[in-house]
C-alpha cells in the first residue's frame, strides 16, 4: 500500500466524523460536517502539520502507536482499524497480544462522562486514554512514556502522590492488580511488552511476593481520599468496569451529589478543561 492510500482513507474517515460525535463543540462556520485537521490532531495527540503530511502522502509510514491513536480519534470499527494498519504497512495487534482498540461505543461513553474523572486501560493496565478531568485529578497521561503509563508500575515504583490509601487498601489493590497481570499473561502469551513489564515489576519485592502467592482478588468499588493541590481534599468513589469482549477496563472517579467533594470535583472540571485547552 502507498502513503497516498493511507492519506485518502484518513481524509474519508475524517469527513464522516462530526465534532459532536467526537465529543467536541461545534462552533463557527464549517465548510464540511466532518472534523477539521486541527481537531483530528488534538484528538490523536499529534501535530496538525503531521496530519496534513499524512493526508497528502508526504509523510513516512506512521508508527503503530500513531495508527492506534488515529483509529481511536476517527472512531473506527475493528475492521476499519485493521485496514488502517494494513495501509500503514503494519500488522494489527494479533489475538495473542493485549487488545488496545477502543470501540466507538466506549469512546462515546467516555465523551459523555464529563462529570466524572474517567480513564480506559488495557488488560495489562496500560492507560490508553483519559478524559481531561482524570488528567487534572491525577496525572496527564499525554506526557507519560513506557512503563510510566502502566498502573501496576506506578503502584509499586512511582505511585500517584495525591491519593492516600490505608495499608489495607494498598494491599487489596496490589493483590487485585497482580492477579490481573497474571491472568493477562495467560490470555496473551505472545505479548512481548507484557512479558517485559512483568519481568521489570518482579524487581519489586512486594510485587514478587504477590506474584508468587497466587492470591486472587477482584477490584471492589471503594472510596479514595485525593489530596489535590488546587482544589483541596476530596473523598471520591472509585469504580472499575470491564468491557465485555475487549478486555478493556474503565476507571471512574465520582463524587456523591451535594457534597463538598462534588463541588470541588466540579471546580476541577473547569480548571482541567481550561488547562486542556491551553495545551492543545
C-alpha positions in Angstrom: 0.0 0.0 0.0 1.1 3.6 -0.7 1.2 6.6 1.7 -1.3 8.2 -0.7 -3.9 5.4 0.1 -3.3 5.9 3.8 -3.9 9.7 3.4 -7.1 9.1 1.3 -8.5 6.8 4.0 -7.7 9.3 6.7 -9.5 12.1 4.8 -12.5 10.0 4.0 -12.9 8.9 7.7 -12.2 12.4 9.0 -15.0 13.8 6.8 -17.6 11.4 8.3 -16.9 12.2 12.0 -18.8 15.2 13.3 -17.4 17.3 16.1 -20.4 16.2 18.3 -19.7 12.5 17.6 -16.1 13.2 18.7 -17.1 15.0 21.9 -16.1 18.4 20.6 -18.1 21.6 20.5 -19.4 22.6 17.0 -18.9 26.3 16.6 -18.3 28.8 13.8 -18.8 28.4 10.1 -17.8 25.0 8.8 -17.4 24.1 5.2 -17.9 20.4 5.9 -19.7 18.4 8.6 -16.6 16.4 9.5 -13.6 17.1 11.7 -11.0 19.8 10.8 -7.4 18.7 10.7 -6.8 20.7 13.9 -9.5 18.7 15.7 -8.2 15.4 14.5 -4.7 16.4 15.6 -6.0 17.3 19.0 -7.9 14.1 19.4 -5.0 11.9 18.3 -2.3 13.8 20.2 -0.2 14.6 17.1 0.7 17.8 15.3 -1.5 19.5 12.7 1.4 19.5 10.3 1.8 15.8 10.7 -1.9 15.2 10.0 -1.5 17.4 6.9 1.6 15.5 5.6 -0.1 12.1 6.3 -3.2 13.1 4.3 -1.2 14.5 1.5 1.0 11.4 1.3 4.2 13.3 2.1 5.0 11.6 5.5 6.9 8.4 6.1 4.8 5.5 7.3 3.4 6.2 10.7 4.2 4.0 13.8 1.8 1.6 15.3 1.2 4.0 18.2 0.2 6.8 15.8 -2.1 4.5 13.8 -3.8 3.3 17.0 -4.3 7.0 18.1 -5.8 7.9 14.7 -8.1 4.9 14.8 -9.5 6.0 18.2 -9.8 9.6 17.1 -11.6 8.6 13.9 -14.0 6.3 15.7 -13.0 3.3 13.5 -14.6 -0.1 13.8 -12.4 -3.1 14.5 -12.4 -3.9 10.7 -11.6 -0.3 9.7 -8.8 -0.2 12.3 -7.2 -3.3 10.9 -7.4 -1.9 7.4 -5.7 1.3 8.6 -2.9 -0.7 10.0 -2.6 -2.5 6.7 -2.5 0.7 4.8 0.4 1.8 7.0 2.3 -1.4 6.1 1.8 -2.8 9.6 0.1 -5.8 11.1 -2.7 -5.0 13.5 -2.0 -6.5 17.0 -3.0 -10.2 16.9 -5.0 -12.4 19.1 -2.1 -13.3 21.3 -1.4 -9.7 22.3 -3.2 -7.4 24.7 -6.0 -5.6 22.8 -6.0 -1.8 22.9 -8.8 -0.9 20.5 -11.4 1.4 22.0 -14.7 0.8 20.2 -16.8 3.8 19.1 -19.4 2.9 21.8 -16.8 3.0 24.6 -15.4 6.2 23.2 -18.9 7.8 23.2 -19.4 6.7 26.8 -16.1 8.4 27.7 -17.1 11.6 25.9 -20.4 11.8 27.8 -19.0 11.2 31.3 -17.8 14.8 31.6 -18.7 15.0 35.3 -16.5 12.0 36.2 -12.8 11.5 36.0 -12.5 8.6 33.6 -9.7 6.6 32.1 -9.6 3.5 29.9 -6.9 0.8 30.4 -6.0 -2.4 28.6 -5.8 -5.8 30.3 -2.2 -5.2 31.3 -3.3 -1.9 33.0 -1.6 0.4 30.5 -3.5 3.6 30.2 -4.9 4.0 26.7 -6.9 7.3 27.1 -8.2 9.5 29.8 -10.6 12.5 29.8 -9.4 16.0 30.9 -10.8 15.7 34.4 -8.9 12.4 35.0 -5.7 14.2 33.8 -6.4 17.1 36.1 -7.2 14.9 39.1 -4.3 12.5 38.9 -1.8 12.9 36.1 -1.9 13.9 32.4 -1.0 10.6 30.5 0.0 12.6 27.5 3.5 13.1 28.8 4.0 9.5 30.0 6.1 7.0 28.1 6.9 3.3 28.5 6.3 1.7 31.9 5.2 5.1 33.3 1.9 4.6 31.5 1.2 1.4 33.5 -0.9 1.5 36.7 0.8 -1.5 38.2 4.3 0.0 37.6 3.2 3.3 39.2 1.7 1.4 42.2 4.9 -0.4 43.0 7.5 2.1 41.9 6.0 5.6 41.4 2.6 5.9 43.0 0.2 8.8 42.3 1.2 11.2 45.1 -2.3 12.7 45.5 -4.0 9.5 46.6 -4.0 8.5 50.2 -4.5 4.8 50.9 -4.8 2.9 54.1 -2.4 -0.2 54.4 -5.5 -2.4 53.9 -6.5 -0.6 50.7 -2.9 -0.6 49.3 -2.7 -4.4 50.0 -6.0 -5.2 48.4 -5.2 -3.1 45.3 -1.8 -4.8 45.0 -3.3 -8.3 45.2 -6.0 -7.4 42.6 -3.7 -5.8 40.0 -1.1 -8.5 40.2 -3.9 -11.1 39.8 -5.0 -9.2 36.7 -1.5 -9.3 35.2 -1.1 -13.0 35.9 -4.4 -13.6 34.1 -3.4 -11.4 31.2 -0.1 -13.2 30.8 -2.0 -16.4 30.4 -4.5 -15.0 27.9 -1.9 -13.1 25.8 1.2 -15.3 25.8 2.5 -13.7 22.6 2.6 -10.2 24.0 6.3 -9.3 24.4 5.6 -5.9 26.1 3.6 -7.7 28.7 6.4 -10.2 29.5 8.9 -7.3 29.7 6.6 -5.4 32.1 6.2 -8.4 34.4 9.9 -9.1 34.4 10.6 -5.4 35.3 7.9 -5.5 38.0 9.4 -8.6 39.6 12.3 -6.4 40.7 9.9 -5.1 43.3 9.9 -7.3 46.4 6.3 -6.5 47.1 5.2 -7.4 43.5 7.3 -10.6 43.6 5.6 -11.6 46.8 2.1 -11.0 45.5 3.0 -12.8 42.2 4.4 -15.9 44.0 1.5 -16.1 46.4 -1.0 -16.7 43.6 -3.6 -14.8 45.6 -6.6 -13.6 43.6 -9.0 -10.8 44.5 -11.4 -8.7 42.5 -11.4 -4.9 42.2 -14.0 -3.9 44.6 -15.7 -0.5 44.4 -14.3 1.7 47.1 -13.6 5.2 48.3 -10.3 7.0 47.9 -9.0 10.2 49.5 -7.5 12.5 47.0 -5.4 15.5 48.2 -5.4 17.8 45.2 -3.0 20.8 45.3 -5.5 23.1 43.5 -9.0 22.3 45.0 -8.2 20.5 48.2 -9.1 17.1 49.7 -11.9 15.0 48.2 -13.3 11.7 49.2 -14.3 10.0 45.9 -15.9 6.8 44.8 -13.6 4.7 42.5 -15.2 2.1 40.3 -13.6 -0.3 37.8 -15.8 -1.5 34.9 -14.8 -4.2 32.5 -15.9 -4.0 28.8 -17.1 -7.5 27.7 -15.3 -8.8 24.6 -12.5 -6.3 24.6 -10.8 -6.8 28.0 -10.7 -3.1 28.5 -11.1 -1.5 31.9 -12.8 1.8 32.6 -11.8 3.5 35.8 -14.2 6.2 37.0 -13.8 8.6 40.0 -17.1 10.3 41.0 -18.4 12.3 44.0 -21.6 11.9 45.9 -24.0 14.7 44.7 -24.5 17.6 47.1 -21.2 17.1 49.0 -18.2 19.3 49.3 -16.2 16.8 47.3 -18.8 17.1 44.4 -18.3 20.9 44.4 -14.5 20.6 44.4 -14.6 18.0 41.6 -16.9 20.3 39.6 -14.4 23.2 40.1 -11.6 20.9 39.0 -13.5 20.0 35.8 -13.5 23.7 34.9 -9.8 24.1 35.7 -9.0 20.9 33.9 -10.8 21.8 30.8 -9.1 25.2 30.7 -5.7 23.5 31.2 -6.5 21.0 28.4 -7.4 23.8 26.0 -4.2 25.8 26.9 -2.0 22.8 26.0 -3.9 21.9 22.8 
